[in-house]
Amino acid sequence: MRKFYYFLPLVLLVFLSACSRGPDNDVLNAEIQLRLDQQFSDNLFQIKKLTRKGSAPRLDGGDGIYVYYNLELEFLRDYNLISWRGLNVGTLAAVLGATTTGIEGFNSEGNIKGQHLTIRGRLGYHQSGDAWVADTLTPRQSEKKLVVAETLDTPSADAIIENIRNLLNHDTVATRSDKDRVTLRELQRSLARIELGHADLNQYHTLGTGWPTGSYYKFGEAFAAYANKHGFKVYNYASEGSLENGYRVSTGRIDFTVLQSDVAEVLYKGWIEEGQLPLPDMRAIASLWPEAVHVITLEKSGIKKFSDIEGKKIAIGSLRSGTRFTTARIWLAAGFERLKTQNIKMLGRGNSIRALENGEVEAIIIAGAVPDPAIQELAQRREDIRFIPLPQSIITKLVEQNFAYYGQAITAKTYPGQTESILTLGMTALLATSKHTQDEVVEKYMQLMSDGAEEIAQTFYRAGFISNKTARLGISMPLHPAAEKFYEQIQQQQKLQDIERKK
């Protein structure tokens, strides 16, 4: 016992020494303020309080340490971090080494001067002589930790499914063989359909979203949690993407879906030249948030402009994804030859990025929200990625032909190392259903989205983009009758409020 007390001060001294490794508070404070001023603008944020929470060795194989901190920021002027255009919460999280769920205090209507944000973040540092130097890029923190089950405890179907689920959640695809990747992909599809069947048996309202790493799925996850808490049973179905979602909602195999607005437009109207018959039962509910086409390559590819991509090996999204669909439309508008099978890989977002880094393809195309978390992570770990703008002629042609499209600039500094704005094609994420969905179910769904917007946004910040002001942007199909009624009621309420204000 006496030996224990003898060594205890020494142990504590070593522990405290480890916790205090890295820059002092003044250096950390200056680095954070510099990043905020450079990435956003001077006189937007001011650090009110910085609390250093300790340091730890990096676990990703890199040299140096991570310094963890809690931060309180004050807005020096009005600013909306949930804006359809401009830098938003996703960019702020990347700048500060935080997660979007680690940022609190932003409002869907924008923040005003004097309001505060609280942030839990981390920055990477390495030693250079006697000084601690901040790493240029700090990898994003994982939004959640995933656990892998190593063995099957029982031969029951539930045990097998649970272990398959854990296997798929464990992000080790990069180390797998091509054969394993195919197996994992098919397991993912099968598991999703099994769970969808279980949800139907349990009388859930099913919401088709996308792959678990994407924005659609994360929105579905956050909304389902909120709805279930309030007694409205929602199941978030992990689909392959917009095309699958559109077909399933039109045929009644899911109740609601999130899909790209351009995909919804063509599915509803049909694309006879490409063998796509109209799906006239689809109905719109609301535009949720803006999205954009990202064309990405590496510096060594030699691709400088979009026309250089023709004939190159590219990844264009999985088979039933909105990205693949949008790429085909861009290809036709550009006047390129039809996509040749030998040059095309139909891969999901994560596998597309891996294929680019492994040299399997020379460019990738991703349609998604801005900023896209997977692209942020790519830009953080590589300094040689290049964003390729779309020519104005292609954008103009597509906008004239399709109501769902619009020209969009991805603002400079949205992604690490992005020094210039990028002209590209924009669309929206659209919430849709079938005309056969009961009015009271749609009304309840919309009321939950409206009432829970602020709470849901704390889990998935893009939910804060959902607004009655933008809910009907880019919609080129009929609204569901319950949605029409919902918006009419809001307009009437606004008129009454305007009358009251004028009195």
C-alpha positions in Angstrom: 0.0 0.0 0.0 2.9 2.4 0.9 4.4 1.6 -2.5 1.1 2.6 -4.2 1.1 6.0 -2.5 4.8 6.4 -3.3 4.1 5.9 -7.0 0.8 7.7 -7.2 2.2 11.3 -7.5 4.6 10.1 -10.2 1.7 8.5 -12.1 -0.4 11.7 -11.8 2.6 13.8 -12.9 3.0 11.6 -16.1 -0.7 11.7 -16.8 -0.9 15.5 -16.4 2.2 15.9 -18.6 0.6 13.9 -21.3 -2.7 15.9 -21.1 -0.8 19.2 -21.4 1.3 18.2 -24.4 0.9 20.5 -27.4 0.5 24.3 -27.7 -0.6 26.5 -24.9 -4.0 28.2 -24.9 -2.7 31.4 -26.5 -1.3 29.5 -29.5 -4.4 27.4 -29.8 -6.6 30.5 -29.6 -4.7 32.3 -32.3 -4.8 29.3 -34.6 -8.5 28.8 -34.3 -9.2 32.5 -34.8 -6.9 32.6 -37.9 -8.8 29.6 -39.4 -12.1 31.2 -38.9 -11.0 34.5 -40.4 -9.4 32.8 -43.4 -12.1 30.3 -44.2 -15.1 32.6 -43.5 -14.3 36.2 -43.1 -12.8 38.7 -40.7 -15.2 40.1 -38.2 -17.7 37.3 -38.4 -16.7 35.2 -35.3 -15.0 36.1 -32.1 -13.7 33.6 -29.6 -15.4 34.2 -26.2 -14.1 31.2 -24.4 -11.7 28.4 -25.2 -11.2 25.5 -22.9 -8.4 23.0 -23.7 -9.6 19.5 -22.9 -6.3 17.6 -23.3 -4.4 15.9 -26.0 -3.9 12.4 -27.3 -1.7 10.6 -29.8 -3.1 10.3 -33.3 -4.6 6.9 -34.0 -4.6 7.2 -37.8 -0.9 6.5 -38.2 0.1 10.2 -38.5 2.8 11.9 -36.5 1.9 14.3 -33.7 -1.1 14.7 -31.5 -4.7 15.9 -31.4 -5.6 18.7 -29.1 -9.2 18.6 -28.0 -11.1 21.7 -26.9 -14.4 23.3 -26.1 -15.1 26.6 -27.8 -17.6 29.4 -27.4 -17.9 31.7 -30.4 -19.8 35.0 -30.7 -21.3 36.2 -34.0 -20.0 39.7 -34.7 -22.7 40.2 -37.4 -25.8 38.5 -38.7 -25.0 35.3 -40.6 -26.9 32.2 -41.6 -25.1 28.9 -41.2 -28.1 27.1 -42.7 -28.1 28.9 -46.0 -28.9 27.4 -49.5 -25.9 29.4 -50.8 -22.6 30.0 -49.1 -20.5 28.4 -46.4 -22.5 26.5 -43.8 -22.2 24.3 -40.7 -20.6 21.5 -42.7 -17.7 23.8 -43.6 -17.4 25.2 -40.1 -17.1 21.6 -38.7 -14.3 20.8 -41.2 -12.4 24.0 -40.3 -12.5 23.3 -36.6 -12.0 19.6 -36.6 -15.5 19.1 -35.2 -18.6 17.1 -36.1 -21.8 18.8 -37.2 -23.4 17.3 -34.1 -20.7 18.9 -32.0 -21.8 22.4 -33.0 -24.7 23.9 -31.1 -26.5 27.2 -31.2 -27.1 27.7 -34.9 -30.7 28.6 -36.0 -32.5 27.6 -39.2 -33.6 31.3 -39.7 -30.0 32.4 -39.2 -28.1 33.8 -36.3 -27.9 37.5 -35.3 -25.1 39.6 -34.0 -24.3 38.7 -30.4 -25.6 35.2 -30.4 -23.2 32.3 -29.5 -22.2 28.9 -30.8 -20.7 26.1 -28.6 -18.3 23.7 -30.4 -16.4 20.6 -29.4 -13.5 20.3 -31.7 -9.9 19.1 -32.2 -6.8 20.2 -34.1 -3.8 18.2 -35.1 -0.3 19.4 -34.1 3.2 18.2 -34.7 6.5 19.3 -33.2 9.1 21.3 -35.2 12.1 21.9 -33.0 10.7 23.3 -29.7 7.5 24.6 -31.3 4.2 23.0 -31.9 2.9 23.6 -35.4 -0.7 23.1 -36.5 -1.4 20.6 -39.2 -2.9 22.2 -42.3 -5.7 19.7 -42.4 -7.3 17.8 -39.5 -9.3 14.7 -40.5 -13.0 15.0 -39.6 -14.1 13.2 -36.5 -16.3 10.2 -37.0 -19.9 10.9 -36.3 -20.3 7.6 -34.6 -18.2 4.6 -33.5 -19.0 1.3 -35.1 -18.6 -2.1 -33.5 -17.9 -5.3 -35.3 -19.1 -8.6 -34.0 -16.4 -11.2 -34.6 -18.4 -14.4 -34.2 -22.0 -15.7 -34.4 -23.2 -16.4 -31.0 -26.2 -18.5 -32.2 -27.4 -19.9 -35.5 -30.7 -17.9 -35.3 -31.7 -15.7 -38.2 -31.6 -12.6 -36.0 -28.1 -13.3 -34.9 -26.9 -13.8 -38.5 -28.6 -10.5 -39.6 -27.1 -8.6 -36.6 -23.6 -9.9 -37.5 -24.0 -9.0 -41.2 -25.2 -5.5 -40.1 -22.1 -5.1 -37.9 -19.8 -6.4 -40.7 -21.3 -3.9 -43.2 -21.0 -1.0 -40.7 -17.3 -1.7 -40.2 -15.4 0.5 -42.7 -12.8 -1.9 -44.0 -13.8 -2.0 -47.7 -10.6 -0.4 -48.8 -8.6 -3.4 -47.7 -11.0 -5.9 -49.3 -10.5 -7.8 -52.6 -12.8 -7.1 -55.5 -14.6 -10.3 -54.8 -15.2 -9.3 -51.2 -16.5 -5.9 -52.3 -19.1 -7.6 -54.5 -20.1 -9.8 -51.7 -20.5 -6.9 -49.3 -22.5 -4.9 -51.8 -25.0 -7.7 -52.3 -25.2 -8.3 -48.6 -26.0 -4.6 -48.1 -28.8 -4.8 -50.7 -30.2 -8.0 -49.2 -30.1 -6.8 -45.6 -31.8 -3.5 -46.6 -34.7 -5.4 -48.2 -35.1 -7.8 -45.3 -35.3 -4.9 -42.9 -37.8 -3.1 -45.1 -40.0 -6.2 -45.0 -39.8 -6.3 -41.2 -40.8 -2.6 -41.1 -43.9 -3.4 -43.2 -44.8 -6.2 -40.9 -44.6 -3.8 -37.9 -46.7 -1.2 -39.7 -44.1 1.5 -40.0 -44.3 4.3 -42.4 -41.4 3.6 -44.7 -39.0 6.3 -45.9 -36.6 5.5 -48.7 -33.3 7.4 -48.4 -29.9 6.2 -49.6 -26.6 4.6 -48.6 -25.8 4.9 -44.9 -22.9 7.2 -45.5 -25.0 9.7 -47.5 -27.0 12.8 -46.5 -30.4 11.3 -47.4 -29.9 8.4 -45.0 -28.7 10.6 -42.2 -31.7 12.8 -42.6 -33.9 9.8 -42.5 -32.2 8.6 -39.4 -32.7 11.9 -37.6 -36.3 12.3 -38.7 -37.2 8.7 -37.9 -35.8 9.1 -34.4 -37.8 12.3 -33.8 -41.0 10.9 -35.4 -40.9 7.7 -33.4 -40.4 9.6 -30.2 -43.6 11.5 -30.9 -45.6 8.3 -31.7 -45.4 8.3 -35.5 -43.7 5.1 -36.6 -41.1 5.8 -39.3 -38.6 3.3 -40.7 -35.5 4.7 -42.6 -34.8 2.4 -45.6 -31.2 2.4 -46.9 -31.8 2.3 -50.6 -29.3 2.5 -53.5 -30.4 6.0 -54.4 -32.9 8.2 -56.2 -33.9 5.8 -59.0 -34.7 3.0 -56.7 -36.5 5.4 -54.4 -38.7 6.7 -57.3 -39.7 3.3 -58.5 -40.5 2.0 -55.0 -42.6 5.0 -54.0 -44.5 4.9 -57.3 -45.4 1.2 -56.9 -46.3 1.5 -53.3 -43.4 -0.5 -51.9 -42.4 2.5 -49.7 -44.5 5.3 -48.4 -42.2 8.3 -48.7 -38.8 9.0 -50.3 -36.0 11.5 -50.7 -34.6 11.8 -54.2 -33.0 14.2 -56.5 -35.5 16.7 -58.0 -34.2 16.0 -61.6 -34.7 12.3 -61.2 -38.2 12.9 -59.8 -39.0 15.1 -62.8 -38.0 12.6 -65.4 -39.6 9.6 -63.5 -42.9 11.5 -63.4 -42.8 12.8 -67.0 -41.0 9.9 -68.5 -38.0 9.8 -70.9 -39.3 7.9 -73.8 -36.0 8.1 -75.8 -34.3 6.2 -73.1 -37.1 3.8 -72.5 -38.3 5.4 -69.3 -42.2 5.4 -69.2 -43.9 8.0 -67.0 -44.7 7.2 -63.4 -47.8 9.5 -63.0 -48.6 8.5 -59.4 -45.7 10.3 -57.9 -46.5 13.4 -55.8 -44.2 16.0 -54.4 -44.2 17.2 -50.7 -41.3 19.6 -50.3 -37.8 20.6 -51.6 -35.5 20.0 -48.6 -32.0 21.4 -49.4 -29.8 22.3 -52.4 -27.5 19.9 -54.0 -24.8 20.1 -56.7 -22.8 18.1 -59.2 -19.2 17.6 -58.2 -16.7 16.6 -60.9 -13.4 15.6 -59.2 -10.0 14.5 -60.4 -6.4 14.4 -59.2 -3.7 16.7 -60.5 -1.8 13.9 -62.2 -4.7 13.0 -64.4 -4.1 16.0 -66.7 -7.8 16.8 -66.8 -8.1 20.6 -66.8 -11.6 21.1 -68.2 -14.8 19.1 -68.5 -14.2 18.2 -72.2 -11.0 16.4 -71.2 -13.1 13.8 -69.4 -14.4 12.2 -72.6 -12.8 8.9 -73.1 -11.3 8.8 -69.6 -12.1 6.1 -67.0 -14.7 7.6 -64.6 -16.9 6.5 -61.7 -20.5 7.8 -62.1 -22.5 6.5 -59.1 -24.1 3.1 -58.4 -26.6 1.6 -60.8 -29.8 3.0 -59.2 -28.4 6.3 -58.0 -29.3 9.8 -58.9 -25.6 10.5 -59.7 -25.6 8.0 -62.5 -28.8 9.4 -63.9 -27.6 13.0 -63.8 -24.2 12.1 -65.3 -26.0 10.6 -68.3 -28.0 13.8 -68.8 -24.8 15.9 -68.6 -23.1 13.5 -71.1 -25.8 14.0 -73.6 -25.9 17.7 -73.2 -22.2 17.9 -73.7 -22.5 16.0 -77.0 -20.2 13.2 -75.9 -20.5 9.7 -77.3 -22.6 7.5 -75.1 -20.9 6.2 -72.0 -18.8 3.3 -72.9 -18.9 0.3 -70.6 -15.1 -0.2 -70.5 -14.5 3.3 -69.3 -17.3 3.4 -66.7 -17.4 2.1 -63.1 -20.8 2.3 -61.4 -19.7 2.7 -57.8 -21.3 4.3 -54.7 -19.8 7.5 -53.2 -17.2 5.8 -50.9 -16.0 3.3 -53.5 -15.8 6.0 -56.2 -13.4 8.0 -54.0 -11.3 4.9 -53.3 -11.2 4.1 -57.0 -9.9 7.6 -57.7 -7.2 7.4 -55.1 -6.2 3.9 -56.1 -5.8 4.9 -59.8 -8.7 2.7 -61.0 -10.4 5.8 -62.5 -9.2 9.2 -63.5 -12.3 11.2 -62.5 -15.4 10.8 -60.4 -18.8 12.5 -60.5 -20.9 12.9 -57.3 -24.2 14.6 -57.0 -24.8 15.6 -53.4 -25.3 18.2 -50.8 -22.8 21.0 -50.3 -20.4 20.4 -48.6 -20.5 16.6 -49.1 -18.8 15.0 -46.0 -17.1 12.3 -48.1 -15.6 14.9 -50.4 -14.6 17.0 -47.4 -12.6 14.1 -46.0 -11.0 13.5 -49.4 -9.9 17.1 -49.6 -8.6 17.0 -46.1 -6.2 14.1 -46.6 -5.1 15.1 -50.2 -3.8 18.4 -51.6 -3.8 17.2 -55.2 -7.6 17.0 -55.8 -9.0 19.3 -58.4 -12.7 20.3 -58.9 -13.7 20.6 -62.6 -16.4 23.2 -63.4 -19.1 22.5 -65.9 -19.2 24.7 -69.0 -21.9 27.4 -69.0 -23.2 26.0 -72.3 -24.1 22.6 -70.7 -25.7 24.2 -67.7 -27.8 26.5 -69.9 -29.0 23.7 -72.1 -30.0 21.5 -69.2 -31.7 24.4 -67.3 -33.7 25.3 -70.4 -34.8 21.6 -70.8 -35.5 20.7 -67.2 -37.3 22.8 -64.6 -35.5 21.0 -61.8 -32.1 22.3 -62.7 -30.4 25.6 -62.0 -26.9 27.0 -62.3 -25.0 26.9 -59.0 -21.6 28.1 -57.7 -19.9 26.0 -55.0 -18.5 28.9 -53.0 -14.7 29.1 -52.6 -13.4 27.6 -49.4 -16.3 25.2 -49.1 -13.8 22.4 -49.3 -10.2 22.4 -47.9 -7.8 23.8 -50.5 -10.6 25.1 -52.8 -9.5 28.6 -53.6 -12.0 29.5 -56.3 -15.8 29.2 -56.8 -16.8 26.3 -59.0 -19.6 26.7 -61.5 -21.8 23.6 -61.7 -25.3 22.2 -62.0 -27.7 22.4 -59.1 -30.9 20.6 -58.1 -32.7 20.0 -54.8 -33.3 17.0 -52.5 -37.0 16.4 -52.9 -39.4 14.7 -50.5 -42.0 12.7 -52.4 -44.8 10.2 -52.0 -47.5 8.5 -54.0 -50.9 10.0 -54.7 -52.4 7.0 -52.9 -50.8 8.0 -49.6 -53.6 9.0 -47.2 -54.0 12.8 -46.6 -53.8 12.5 -42.8 -50.5 10.6 -43.0 -48.9 13.2 -45.2 -50.3 16.0 -43.0 -48.8 14.4 -39.9 -45.5 13.9 -41.7 -45.3 17.5 -42.7 -46.4 18.8 -39.2 -43.6 16.7 -37.6 -41.0 18.1 -40.0 -42.2 21.7 -39.3 -42.5 21.3 -35.5 -39.2 19.3 -35.2 -37.0 21.2 -37.6 -34.8 22.8 -34.9 -34.5 19.6 -32.9 -33.8 17.4 -35.9 -31.2 20.0 -37.1 -29.1 19.4 -34.0 -28.6 15.8 -35.1 -28.6 16.4 -38.9 -27.9 20.1 -39.6 -29.2 20.1 -43.1 -32.7 19.7 -41.7 -32.3 23.3 -40.8 -32.4 24.1 -44.5 -36.0 23.0 -44.7 -38.2 26.1 -44.9 -41.7 27.0 -46.1 -40.0 29.7 -48.2 -38.0 27.2 -50.2 -40.2 24.1 -50.0 -41.6 24.5 -53.5 -38.4 25.4 -55.4 -37.5 23.1 -58.3 -40.7 21.0 -58.1 -42.0 20.0 -61.5 -44.7 17.5 -60.6 -48.1 17.9 -58.8 -48.0 18.4 -55.0 -49.8 15.8 -52.9 -53.3 17.3 -51.9 -52.3 17.3 -48.3 -49.1 19.2 -49.0 -51.1 21.8 -51.0 -53.5 22.2 -48.1 -50.6 22.6 -45.7 -48.9 25.4 -47.7 -52.3 27.2 -48.2 -52.8 27.2 -44.4 -49.3 28.7 -43.9 -50.0 31.4 -46.5 -53.2 32.3 -44.8 -51.5 32.5 -41.4 -48.8 34.7 -42.9 -51.4 37.0 -44.4 -53.2 37.3 -41.0 -49.8 38.1 -39.3 -49.1 40.8 -41.9 -52.5 42.4 -41.3 -51.8 42.4 -37.5 -48.4 44.0 -38.0 -49.9 46.8 -40.1 -52.5 47.7 -37.5 
